[in-house]
Amino acid sequence: MNIRPIFAAMTLSLLAAACSGTPANQATTHLGEAHPLGEGTVRSYVTVEADGTPSAIGLRYAKGAFEGLPAEPNTISRCFDMNKNGKIDDTGECEGDYETKLVLPPAVADRSDLVIKWIGVNWNPHGHVPEKVYDLPHFDMHFYIADRAAVEGIRTGPCGFFINCEDFERATIAVAARYVHPDHINVDAAVPAMGNHLIDVTSPEFAKPPQPFTHTYIVGAYAGEITFYEPMITHEFLMGRPRQCFPIKQPSGWQKSGYHPTVYCIRYDEGSGDYTVSLEGLVYRQAG
């Protein structure tokens, strides 16, 4: 066997990596545009291994992003005039969350095998229902599979959580059992410009006796389709500077072919003061 061509190819590959500044066999992290958040910024990122396989998709919060956040809900987000008095009242007619919408980094935005297409970061200063469960200041981090225009087209109205009643009916259409883990159930938590939220009823906050909510993982749905993956994390837990990963309960089937996560991770970087929240352990799943 003549090994010279093989050796030559390997040498060229190593030289190319050296010239590009990227060591051979090292993953590359692509960064999206930075958006203001609190006293810092937030941006999307995707990590791709040397062989081209994506291994993580996440959010990078620069130092200060969790400080100086609004302390009160707003009166512009997901609102509906429930009492029909011609105005939006200060309380009781809005979700009141603060949303930052992020696209994926340009280098990977056109990859058809990435099921996540964009991300919504939602800050809830007072949390949300149910009371004594999720009514703590927290972030909802929606990693959307569904097209952005379709999600934004889910209208406000008097049903569910200020959602249009026709859209509420669509949002709560059952997902086929094989596409969602049985612990994630429908509790009619349908929200405009988001969709329905399938809650993991085995999370510690629903135990008997319940434990304080710190973080959980929600699956989004609309019209019988899985539309987003969502780590939901309290501000207090984030400020504890965690460095942990948690398994994601897997269904037995997938509606869309591509890379789906098996763990979600929350990490604080001691050196930079940055945080990351990511979907990792990406595995290619075939639809069916």
N, C-alpha and C positions, 0 to 999 in steps of 0.2 A: 504493500500500500504506500502510495506516494503522499507523505504528510506535508510536503512543502506548500501546496496550495491552501491547505487547511490552516497551517501555521501563518502563512501570509495574510489570510483573511482575518485571523484573530488579531494579528499585529495591527492591521489597518483599523480594525474596530476599536482597539485600545487607543491608538493614536487619535482617532476621530473624537473619542470621548475626552481625551486629554485636551485637545484643541478647543473643544466646546466648553470646557470648564466643568463638565459633568463626569464624575468617575463612572467607570463601567459598572453595570449591575446596580446602580443606585437609583432609587425612586425620585421622581420629579414632582414637586407640588406646584400646581398652577393656581394663581391667585386672581380673584375677581376684583372689581372696583370697590374701593373703600367708601362706605356711607357713614355719615355722622350718627352716633348713638351715645347718649349720655355725655360724658366728657371724653369719649374716645371714638372709635369707629368699629364697624362690623363689615366683614367681607366674606364672600364664598371662597371655598377652595376645593380642589380635587387633586388627590395624589394618585399618580400613575407609576406603576412599577416599570423597570427597565424593559420588560417584554411587552409593554403596552397595556397591561391589565390594570384597570382602576382598582385601587384598594381602599380608598376613603373618599367621602364627600362630606364637607362640613362647613362650619362657620368659625371664623377667627375673630375674636373680640379683642381689640387693642386695649391696652391698659387704660382704665378710666371709663370703659364702656358701661359698666354697671353702677357708675356713680353719677349723681346729678340727674337722675331720671325723673320724669313727671310723677308727682305724688298723688295726683287726682285723675280719674278718668276724664276723657274729653266728651264733647257733645257733637261730634261730627262722624264718629266711626260706628257703622252698622246701626243706624238710628231709624226709628219709625214713630210717627205721631200716634201713639196708642190711644190716647184719650180724645183725639180728633179736635184739639183746640187750636190747631193751625200753627203750632210751634213745637219745637223739641224742648221738653222740660229738662231741667238740670239733672234730675234723677229718674231712673226707671224707664227711659225710652232709648237708651243706647248701650251697646256693649262697651264702648268707651276705650277700646284698646288702641295702642299706638303701633302702627305697622311700618316695617321697613321691608321693601321688596327687593330681592337680589336675583340677578341672573347668574348663570355659571360662568367661570372664566372663559374668555374667548377661545383659548387653545383647545378646549374640550366641548364647547357649547354645541357643536354639530354632531357629536358622537351619538349614533342611534342606539348604541348598546347601554347607554346610561339612562335608566328609567326615570331618574330625578331630572327635571328640566328647569326648575327655578325654586326659590325658597322665600318664605314669608316669615319674618321675625316679629312676633307680637308681644308687646309689653303690657301687662295687665296690673296697674298699680294697686287695685283692691282685689285682684283675683276675679273669680266668677263663681256662679253656682256649680254644684250644690254647696250651700252654706255649711260651714264647719268641715268642709273637705277641701275644695279648691278655692276658697275665698282668702287666699294668701297672695301677696305680691309675687308674681311669677312671669316667666317667659313661656310662650307657646312657639315652638320652632317647627314650622310646617315645611317639609320637604315634598314638593308637589310633583306628582306624576302627571296629573291632568294639565291640559293646556291652560295657560294663564287667562286668556280671554274667556274661556268657558267658566273658570272659577269666578272671575270678576263679574260674570253675567248672572250669578245667583243673586236674586233680588231681595231687597228688604220687604218686610211686611209684618202682619200681626201674629203669625204663627211661630212656634218654636222659640228660638232666640232672635226675635225681630226679623224673621224670614218670611218671604212671600209664601202664601199657603200652597199654591201649586208647586212651587219649588221645594217646599217642605215635603210634600208627598213624593216628589222625585228623589229627594235626598235620602229618604228613609226606606226606599225600596231595598229589600234584603239582598245582601251579597251572597252568592252561592257558597255553601258551607265550606267547600274545599279551598276557597280563596282567602279565608280569614280564620285565624286560630279561634277555637271555641271559647276561650276566655275573654275575647273581645266581643262585647255585645252591644246591640243598639239600645240606647236610652233616649232616643229622639233629640239628641243634642245637635240639631241642625242649625247652622249659622250662615247668614248671607255672606257672599264673597269668600266662602270657605268650603262648606259642605257639612256632612254629618260626621260626628265623632264617635267611633266605636271604642268604648272604655274597657280597660282590663279590670274586671271586677275582682281579680285576685290580688291586685296591688295592695300594699300594706295599709293604705288609707281606708280600705274597705274591710279590713280584718275585724274580728271581734275579740277583744276591744280594738278599735281602730288606732293606727299609729299616725303621727303627724305626716302630712304630705310633704315630700321632699322632691321627688322626681317620679315620672311614670312615662309610659310609652303608649301612644294612641294611634289608631289606624283610621284614616279618613275615607269616606265613601260618598258617592253620589250616583243615583240611578243604577244601583247594583254594581258599580265599578269601584275598585280601590283607587283613590285619588291622591292621597298623601300619607306620609309617615311623619309622626310628630313626637319628639321628645318634649315633655313639659316639665319645667324645672323651676323651683322656687328661687327667689333672689337670695334668701338666707343660705340655701344649700350652695349656691354658686360662690357666695362670699366666704364659705368655709374652705375654699381652695382645693376642691376634690381632684383626684387623679384616678378615675375609675372607669371601667367598662362594664356593661350589663348586657346579658343575652336578650335577643329579640325573639319572642315566640313565633315560630314559623308555621305557616299554613301548609297544607299538603299539595297545593297547586298555585299557579300564578297566572294572572290574566294577560300579562305583558312580558314578552321575552326581554331579557337584559340582566344587568347586574343589580341584585337586591341585597340589602344589608342583613347581617346576622347578629351584630352587636351595635350598641350605641355607646359613645364614650364622652366623658366630661373631664377635661383636663386643664389644670392651671400650670403655667410655666413660671417657675420661680425666677428664672433669669430675666425674662422680658416683662413679666406681669400680665402677659396675654392669657386668654382662655381659648380653648377650642371645644366645640360641641360637634360631634361627627357621627355619621353612619359608617360603619366599618365592617370588615370581614365580608366584603362584597363577593357574592357568588353568582355566576351566570345561571339563570333559570330559564327554562324553555316554557313558553306559554302552553297551557293545556290542562 
